Amino acid sequence: MAEKIELTEEQIARISAGTSGESVDLMLALAAEEYGPYIKVNENRNDLLDIEGMQEFFASRGYKFIPAFGDQELNLFIAPDGLPYGNDYIIHLLRNGGL
């Protein structure tokens, strides 16, 4: 089981891979389901999101996670059947045991 951690509002605000809201939602959904916090310091990107760890997690479930950068793009997930899905659907799957 993954260790639970607490984040301050300032730390959450610093998570900025993909659109800020999507990345925070995804990271929190993963942590809530005890898949891990997926947090690391990325000084080169100036964020706290462990994108590589998340990509490995989703790959282990058969999904390809293509993170977006900047507030104009959306995170994308390619399912095992080759269909693309967005962040909201993946969070739905996480919360309902479908991943």
C-alpha positions as a Markdown table, in Angstrom:
| # | Residue | x | y | z |
|---|---|---|---|---|
| 1 | Met | 0.0 | 0.0 | 0.0 |
| 2 | Ala | 1.3 | 3.5 | -0.9 |
| 3 | Glu | 2.2 | 5.9 | 1.9 |
| 4 | Lys | -0.4 | 8.7 | 2.3 |
| 5 | Ile | 0.9 | 12.2 | 2.3 |
| 6 | Glu | -0.5 | 15.6 | 2.9 |
| 7 | Leu | -0.1 | 18.5 | 0.5 |
| 8 | Thr | -0.3 | 22.2 | 1.2 |
| 9 | Glu | -2.3 | 24.4 | -1.1 |
| 10 | Glu | 1.0 | 26.0 | -2.3 |
| 11 | Gln | 2.3 | 22.5 | -3.3 |
| 12 | Ile | -0.9 | 21.7 | -5.1 |
| 13 | Ala | -0.7 | 25.0 | -7.0 |
| 14 | Arg | 2.9 | 24.1 | -8.2 |
| 15 | Ile | 1.7 | 20.9 | -10.0 |
| 16 | Ser | 1.5 | 22.1 | -13.6 |
| 17 | Ala | 2.0 | 19.3 | -16.1 |
| 18 | Gly | -0.9 | 19.1 | -18.5 |
| 19 | Thr | -3.5 | 21.7 | -17.6 |
| 20 | Ser | -3.2 | 22.5 | -14.0 |
| 21 | Gly | -6.6 | 21.3 | -13.0 |
| 22 | Glu | -6.4 | 18.0 | -14.9 |
| 23 | Ser | -3.0 | 17.2 | -13.4 |
| 24 | Val | -4.1 | 17.9 | -9.9 |
| 25 | Asp | -7.3 | 15.9 | -10.3 |
| 26 | Leu | -5.5 | 12.9 | -11.8 |
| 27 | Met | -2.7 | 13.0 | -9.1 |
| 28 | Leu | -5.3 | 13.2 | -6.3 |
| 29 | Ala | -7.4 | 10.4 | -7.8 |
| 30 | Leu | -4.4 | 8.1 | -8.0 |
| 31 | Ala | -3.5 | 9.0 | -4.4 |
| 32 | Ala | -7.1 | 8.5 | -3.1 |
| 33 | Glu | -7.1 | 5.0 | -4.6 |
| 34 | Glu | -3.8 | 4.3 | -2.9 |
| 35 | Tyr | -1.8 | 3.9 | -6.1 |
| 36 | Gly | 0.8 | 6.4 | -4.9 |
| 37 | Pro | 1.2 | 10.1 | -4.7 |
| 38 | Tyr | 3.2 | 10.4 | -7.9 |
| 39 | Ile | 5.0 | 13.5 | -6.7 |
| 40 | Lys | 8.6 | 14.5 | -7.4 |
| 41 | Val | 10.4 | 17.8 | -7.7 |
| 42 | Asn | 11.1 | 18.6 | -11.4 |
| 43 | Glu | 13.2 | 21.7 | -11.4 |
| 44 | Asn | 13.6 | 21.6 | -15.2 |
| 45 | Arg | 9.8 | 21.9 | -15.6 |
| 46 | Asn | 9.1 | 23.7 | -12.3 |
| 47 | Asp | 6.4 | 21.3 | -11.2 |
| 48 | Leu | 5.9 | 18.5 | -8.7 |
| 49 | Leu | 4.2 | 15.8 | -10.9 |
| 50 | Asp | 5.9 | 12.4 | -11.5 |
| 51 | Ile | 4.9 | 12.1 | -15.1 |
| 52 | Glu | 7.2 | 9.2 | -15.8 |
| 53 | Gly | 5.9 | 7.3 | -12.8 |
| 54 | Met | 2.3 | 7.9 | -13.9 |
| 55 | Gln | 3.2 | 6.8 | -17.5 |
| 56 | Glu | 4.6 | 3.5 | -16.0 |
| 57 | Phe | 1.5 | 3.0 | -13.9 |
| 58 | Phe | -0.9 | 3.4 | -16.8 |
| 59 | Ala | 1.3 | 1.3 | -19.1 |
| 60 | Ser | 1.1 | -1.5 | -16.5 |
| 61 | Arg | -2.7 | -1.3 | -17.0 |
| 62 | Gly | -2.5 | -1.3 | -20.8 |
| 63 | Tyr | -3.0 | 2.4 | -21.3 |
| 64 | Lys | -0.6 | 4.9 | -22.9 |
| 65 | Phe | -0.6 | 8.2 | -21.0 |
| 66 | Ile | 0.3 | 11.2 | -23.1 |
| 67 | Pro | 0.5 | 14.2 | -20.8 |
| 68 | Ala | -0.1 | 17.7 | -22.1 |
| 69 | Phe | 1.9 | 20.7 | -21.2 |
| 70 | Gly | 0.5 | 24.2 | -20.9 |
| 71 | Asp | -3.0 | 25.3 | -20.3 |
| 72 | Gln | -4.2 | 24.9 | -23.9 |
| 73 | Glu | -3.9 | 21.1 | -24.2 |
| 74 | Leu | -5.5 | 18.1 | -22.5 |
| 75 | Asn | -4.0 | 14.9 | -21.1 |
| 76 | Leu | -4.7 | 12.0 | -23.4 |
| 77 | Phe | -4.9 | 8.2 | -22.7 |
| 78 | Ile | -4.9 | 5.5 | -25.3 |
| 79 | Ala | -6.8 | 2.4 | -24.1 |
| 80 | Pro | -5.7 | -1.2 | -24.8 |
| 81 | Asp | -8.3 | -1.2 | -27.6 |
| 82 | Gly | -6.6 | 1.8 | -29.2 |
| 83 | Leu | -9.4 | 4.3 | -28.4 |
| 84 | Pro | -8.4 | 7.7 | -27.0 |
| 85 | Tyr | -9.9 | 8.8 | -23.7 |
| 86 | Gly | -9.6 | 12.0 | -21.7 |
| 87 | Asn | -8.7 | 12.7 | -18.1 |
| 88 | Asp | -12.3 | 12.7 | -16.7 |
| 89 | Tyr | -13.0 | 9.2 | -18.0 |
| 90 | Ile | -9.8 | 7.8 | -16.6 |
| 91 | Ile | -10.5 | 9.4 | -13.2 |
| 92 | His | -14.0 | 7.8 | -13.4 |
| 93 | Leu | -12.4 | 4.4 | -14.0 |
| 94 | Leu | -10.0 | 4.9 | -11.1 |
| 95 | Arg | -12.8 | 5.8 | -8.7 |
| 96 | Asn | -15.0 | 2.9 | -9.7 |
| 97 | Gly | -12.4 | 0.2 | -9.8 |
| 98 | Gly | -12.4 | -0.1 | -13.6 |
| 99 | Leu | -8.7 | 0.3 | -14.2 |
